[in-house]
Amino acid sequence: MLLPLYQVDAFTDRVFSGNPAAVCPLTEWLSAETMQAIAAENNLAETAFFVPKSQGEYDLRWFTPAAEIDLCGHATLASAHVLFRHLNFKGEEITFHTKSGPLRVRHAADGRFTMDFPSRPPRHLDVPPTGLRDALRATPLEVLASRDLVALFSTEAEVHALAPDIAKIAQLEYIGVIATAPGSNGIDFVSRFFAPRVGVPEDPVTGSAHASLIPYWAKKLGKNTLRARQISSRGGDLWCELQDDRVLIGGYAVTYLKGEIELMAE
């Protein structure tokens, strides 16, 4: 059995930057074990699998090299890119049905995709988790939590300079740790994201983390439309908006490769 495979760099308009995701369009689901094995073989932050559901609607699942996860931004963007760019999708909006509910993705004339995700406002933690400071090798100004821990720093330079102990990050009882600070030069906030518990030591650009970052920074800065940048070594840019209990996360994508997986029939 041959399965199509695309690798897409998301949240960027040029290859070798942004966040690479693998995308496998399917006609019917493979077993979870097989999809997990494919994701481990791809060894990217996420591999996305989708199956047609009805006109303009698809079921979508995401796997890191180590686990299936509940929400992923860059692989959702990559999946929409594959449908529009390579699979001749003709509508203006795609709806993906996922573990986090329906996620809508619109495609603008300039090529930018905008994803409609649930907002996940982080709550302040009076007592940060034991070991966080040692894991980050730095002391944040404030610590918050939703699905992930959010560690607030005062400057972009502090976030850029972080060299965390990845083994200790993996011991924390959260999927990932987001480090964030105010941005500059037209960028409202910056971030980095570490998720070794699910096989991703540092994720280049993390859409799902912005489901928590957008409501936090919108409230802190007093505005609902924001520009964000993830300052990993590859880096990526995001256009963000808070709309009540939803967040809009925008970005570009570019195809790096097209190929096939040769798989024994299940």
N, C-alpha and C positions, 0 to 999 in steps of 0.2 A: 504494500500500500504506500502510495506517494502522497505526502501532505505538503501543501504550499507553505512556505515560510518567508516572512519578510522581516528585515531588521530596519527599524526606523529610529532616527535621532529626533527626540521630542523636545519641545521648548527651545528650539533653535531653528535658524534658516540655513544652516550649513552643516555638512557632515563633520564628524570628529569633535563635536561639541554637543551640549544638551545631554539628554539622558537616553541611552539606547534601550529599546524594547524589542523583543521578538513578538511577532503576531502570527498566529496560526488560524486561518479561517477553516472551519469545519462544516460538514453537512449534518453531522450528528456527533454527540458527545463521545469522546474516548473515556476510558476509565480514569478516575482521579489519579490512580497510581501511574498510569502511562503519561498523563499530562504533567505530573510532578517529575517524572523521569526526564521528559523532554526539557522542562524548565531547568533541571539540574545540569543536563547536557549543554544547554545554551549558555548557562552560567552568566546570565544577565540579571539585573535587578528584578525584572519581571518578564514573564512570557504570558501573553494574553491569548485566550482561545475564545472564539465566538461562533454561535450557531444561529442561523436565521430563525426568527420566531413568527413574524408577519411582515407586511409591507412596511419597510422603514424601521423595523424593530428587531433586535438581536438579544439573545442571552449571552452574557459575557462573564468570564472568570479569569482570575489572575493568579499566577504562581511565581513566587521567588524560587531560588535554587533549593530552598529548604521547606517551604510551606505555602499553602493557599492563604491568601489574605482577603480582607473584607472590602478594601477600597484602594484603588491605584489610579493616580492621575495621568502619569506620562504614558502608560500602556493603554489607557482609554483614548487619549489623544492619538496615539500611534494607530490604534484600531480604526478610528474614524478616518485617519489619513489613508490607510490601506483601502477602506471602502470607497472613498471619494477618488483617490488617485489611481488605484489599480483594479478595482472591482466594479467600476462604472456605476456607482451609486448616483442617482439623479435627483434626489430630493434635496431640501435645504437643511433638514434636521434629522439626525439619527437618535433613536432611543435605545439605550442599552439597559437590559434588566439584569440586576446584579444583587449581591448579598447586601448592598447598601441602598437598595431600592432602584427605581428608574433614574437613569442619568442621561440627560439630553445633551447633544453636541451639535452646535451650529457651525456652518462653514461660510466665512465671509468672502467677498469678492477679492480681497487682497491676499487670500490664502490663510488667514488666521482662523484657528478653531477656538470656539468658546464652549467650555463645559459647564453644565449646571449641576453642582454637587450639594449635598447636605452640609450645612454649617455645623461645626463642632467646636463651640466656644470652650476654651480651656478654663479650668477653675484654679484659683490661687491655692497653693499648698502652704499652710503655715509651717509645716515641718517637711522639708524636702526629703526624698527617699535616702535612706542610709547608703552611703557609698557613691552618691552622685558626684560630689565634689572631687573625690579621688578618681572617679572614672573620667571626668572631664579634664582633670588636672588644672582646674580653674574654678573660681567661685562666682556664680551668676548673681545678678542683682535680685532676681526673683525667679521662683520656680512655679510653674503651673502644670496642669495635666488635663488631657482628654484621653484619646486613645494612646497618644504619645506624651512623653514629658516635654515641656517647653522651658528652656533655660534662657532667660533674658540677660543680655549683656549691654553695656552702655555704648560701645562703639563697634563699627564694622571691623576695625583692625583686630579687636579681641576675638571676634568670631573667626576671622580669617586665620589667626595664629593658633587656634585650638589644635592640639595634638593629643586627642583622648586615648585612654587605655581601652582599646576595643574589647578585650576580654572582660574587663570590668563593666563596660557598657552592656555587654550581653547578659550580665548577671542581674540587671535591673528588671523589675516586673512590669515592663512596658515594651510594646513592639519596637519603639524607637525613641531617640532623643533628638529634639529639634533645638539647635542653638540659633538665636536670633538677636538682631540689634537694629537700630535705626539706620537707614541708608543715606546716600548723598547723591548730588548731581542728578536730581530728578527721580531717584529710586527711593521709595518710601521706607522699605525695610529689606534687610538681607537675611539669609539663613543658611545653615548647613544641617544635614540630617544623617544620623547614624542608627543603623538597625541590624546589628550583627546577630540578634536573636533569630531573625528570619533569613540569615545568609547574606545580608547586605551591609558590609562594614561601613561604607559611606555611599549614600545614594547621590548621584550627580544633581538631579533636579526632581523634586518630590511634590507632585500635585496634591496628594492626599494630605500632606503636612499643612498645606495652605488652607485646608478646610478649618484648621484651628488658628493659623496665623492671621487670616483675613479678618475674622471677627475681633481678634485681640487688637490688631493694629488699627482697624477702623474705629474702634472705641477710643483707643489711646490717642490717635491723631485727629479724631473728630471729623473724619470724612470717609465716605463709603467706596470711593473709587481710588485704587492704589496701583502703583507699579512696584514689582518685587523682583529681586534677583537672588538666585541661589549661587553662592560663591564657592562652590566646589572647584576642583582643578579643571573640569570641563565647563562648568558654568551654564546658566540658562536664565531666560527672561520670561516673566509672567505678567499678564494684565489681569487685575483682580477687581472684583466688585462684591460688596455685601448687599444682598437683597433679602431682608427679613431673616428667615431661617434657612436661606440658601446662599451659596457663594458661586460667583461666576469666575472661572479660571481660564484665561486665554493664552494661547501660544501658537507657535509655528511648528512644523515638522518637515523632515526631509528623509527620503529613502536612502539607506546605505546599501542594502543588498536584497536580492530576490533569489530564492532557491527552493529546494524540496527536501523533505525528510523522507528517507526510505525506512519504512516501518513494517514489521511483520504484522499481519492482520490479527486483531484481537479475537 
